[in-house]
């Protein structure tokens, strides 16, 4: 994320997702299998979770009643759709809030876990966001990150190269390195998985150390 055209700022995200909001469910279809897998892992744990980058709330119906949720996102337009979903009967959702992931308005150790799907590449400073996740999770809690990171080989490397100059208009960086996510004080990586579509999505599971 060193070159100017790769850096996505908050204003870029708001502008991009104002455009994406009406069609987001359609363009995000390839992410559905990964969302289901991540939600299943959260359901197996239970407790109070923060969904960071909740967007339109497409994953919210996937969580079981043993999971209490707070969803946050920077995009007002996407959050309107998420709130409509909640109003249609998702009683395990505590709140849907407009919030910057780099400065979460929650006390330390507020959640049993954080799940962040397809949002870590849409922030200016992933290391700062990861530090915030570590702060708001209780010791022993989990942080799950699902996203596409810079491909080092294969067909996705070509796709990344084509899309990267358009990062600001897209609202995310297709070529963000995974390195800034892996090394976060207080978080220990327990599992790294490649999810379908093959080679496109990586699921990282961290544990918050005491």
C-alpha positions in Angstrom: 0.0 0.0 0.0 2.9 2.4 -0.6 1.9 3.8 -4.0 -0.6 6.6 -4.2 -3.1 4.8 -6.4 -3.4 1.9 -4.0 -4.3 3.9 -0.9 -8.0 4.0 -0.2 -9.2 6.7 2.0 -12.5 7.0 3.9 -13.9 9.4 1.3 -13.1 6.9 -1.4 -15.0 4.2 0.4 -18.1 6.4 1.0 -18.2 7.5 -2.6 -17.6 4.0 -4.0 -20.2 2.3 -1.9 -22.8 4.9 -2.5 -22.5 3.6 -6.1 -22.2 -0.1 -5.2 -25.0 -0.2 -2.6 -27.9 -0.8 -5.0 -26.1 -3.7 -6.8 -23.8 -4.9 -4.0 -25.7 -8.2 -3.4 -25.2 -9.1 -7.0 -21.5 -8.2 -7.4 -20.7 -9.9 -4.0 -22.1 -13.2 -5.1 -18.6 -14.9 -5.3 -18.1 -14.1 -1.6 -21.2 -15.9 -0.4 -19.5 -19.3 0.3 -16.8 -17.6 2.4 -19.3 -15.6 4.3 -21.2 -18.8 5.2 -18.0 -20.5 6.3 -17.0 -17.6 8.5 -20.5 -17.3 10.0 -20.5 -21.0 10.8 -17.2 -20.7 12.7 -18.7 -17.8 14.7 -21.8 -19.8 15.4 -19.7 -22.6 16.8 -18.2 -20.2 19.3 -21.1 -18.0 20.3 -21.1 -14.9 22.4 -20.9 -11.2 21.6 -19.3 -10.4 18.2 -18.5 -7.2 16.3 -19.0 -7.5 12.6 -16.5 -4.9 11.3 -17.4 -3.7 7.9 -21.0 -5.1 8.1 -21.9 -3.3 4.8 -25.4 -4.2 3.6 -25.7 -6.8 6.4 -25.7 -9.8 3.9 -24.1 -12.0 6.5 -26.4 -11.1 9.4 -29.1 -13.7 8.7 -26.3 -16.4 8.8 -25.7 -16.1 12.5 -27.4 -18.2 15.1 -29.3 -16.9 18.1 -26.4 -17.8 20.4 -24.4 -14.9 18.7 -25.2 -11.3 19.7 -24.0 -8.8 17.1 -23.0 -5.2 16.7 -22.3 -4.2 13.1 -20.3 -1.2 12.1 -19.4 0.3 8.7 -18.2 3.6 7.2 -20.8 3.6 4.4 -24.1 5.3 5.2 -25.7 3.9 2.1 -24.8 0.3 2.8 -25.9 0.7 6.4 -29.4 1.7 5.4 -29.8 -1.7 3.7 -28.3 -3.5 6.8 -30.8 -1.7 9.1 -33.7 -2.8 6.9 -32.5 -6.4 7.3 -32.4 -6.0 11.0 -35.9 -4.5 11.1 -37.2 -7.5 9.3 -36.7 -9.7 12.4 -33.0 -10.1 13.2 -33.4 -9.9 17.0 -29.8 -11.0 17.8 -28.4 -7.7 16.3 -27.8 -5.2 19.1 -27.0 -2.2 16.9 -25.9 -1.1 13.4 -23.5 1.9 13.7 -21.7 4.2 11.3 -18.1 4.0 12.4 -14.5 4.2 11.3 -12.7 0.9 11.9 -9.4 2.8 12.6 -11.0 4.4 15.7 -13.7 2.1 17.2 -15.9 3.8 19.8 -15.9 0.8 22.1 -14.2 0.2 25.4 -11.3 -2.3 25.7 -12.4 -6.0 25.8 -16.0 -5.3 24.7 -16.4 -8.4 22.5 -15.8 -12.1 22.5 -14.7 -11.8 18.9 -14.5 -9.7 15.8 -15.3 -10.9 12.3 -14.3 -8.7 9.4 -15.2 -9.9 5.9 -14.0 -8.2 2.7 -13.3 -4.8 4.4 -9.6 -4.9 5.6 -8.5 -4.0 2.1 -10.8 -1.0 2.1 -9.0 0.9 4.9 -6.1 3.3 4.7 -4.1 1.6 7.4 -4.8 -2.2 8.0 -2.3 -2.4 10.8 -4.1 0.3 12.8 -7.4 -1.5 12.2 -6.0 -4.8 13.4 -4.7 -3.1 16.5 -8.2 -1.8 17.2 -9.6 -5.3 16.8 -7.1 -6.6 19.3 -8.0 -3.9 21.7 -11.8 -4.4 21.7 -11.6 -8.2 21.9 -11.4 -10.0 25.3 -8.3 -12.0 26.2 -8.8 -15.4 24.6 -11.3 -14.1 22.1 -10.9 -14.4 18.3 -10.5 -12.1 15.3 -11.4 -13.6 11.9 -10.5 -11.8 8.7 -11.8 -12.9 5.3 -10.5 -11.1 2.3 -8.6 -11.2 -1.0 -5.0 -10.2 -0.6 -2.3 -9.6 -3.3 -1.9 -12.7 -5.4 1.7 -13.8 -5.9 1.0 -16.1 -8.8 -1.8 -17.5 -10.9 -4.7 -15.8 -12.7 -5.7 -13.6 -9.8 -2.3 -11.9 -10.1 -3.3 -10.6 -13.5 -6.7 -9.5 -12.2 -5.1 -7.7 -9.3 -2.7 -5.9 -11.7 -5.5 -4.7 -13.9 -7.8 -3.5 -11.1 -5.3 -1.9 -8.8 -5.0 1.5 -10.6 -8.8 1.8 -10.0 -8.6 1.2 -6.3 -10.0 4.6 -5.3 -13.1 4.2 -7.5 -13.5 0.6 -6.5 -13.4 1.5 -2.8 -10.8 -1.3 -2.0 -7.3 -2.2 -2.8 -7.1 -5.5 -4.9 -3.3 -5.7 -4.3 -3.0 -5.1 -0.6 -0.3 -7.3 0.9 -1.3 -9.7 3.7 1.8 -8.8 5.7 0.2 -5.8 7.5 -2.5 -8.1 8.8 -0.4 -11.0 10.0 1.8 -9.2 12.5 -0.4 -7.6 15.2 0.7 -7.3 18.8 -1.7 -9.2 21.0 -3.0 -11.4 18.2 -1.7 -14.9 17.4 -2.5 -16.5 14.1 -4.0 -19.9 14.7 -5.3 -20.8 11.2 -4.9 -19.7 7.6 -7.3 -21.2 5.0 -7.8 -20.6 1.3 -11.6 -20.5 0.6 -13.5 -20.8 -2.6 -13.4 -19.5 -5.3 -10.0 -21.2 -5.4 -7.2 -18.9 -4.5 -9.3 -15.8 -4.3 -10.2 -15.6 -0.6 -8.1 -16.1 2.5 -9.6 -16.7 6.0 -7.3 -15.8 8.9 -8.2 -16.8 12.5 -6.4 -15.1 15.3 -6.5 -15.6 19.1 -6.3 -12.6 21.4 -3.5 -13.3 23.9 -3.7 -12.0 27.5 
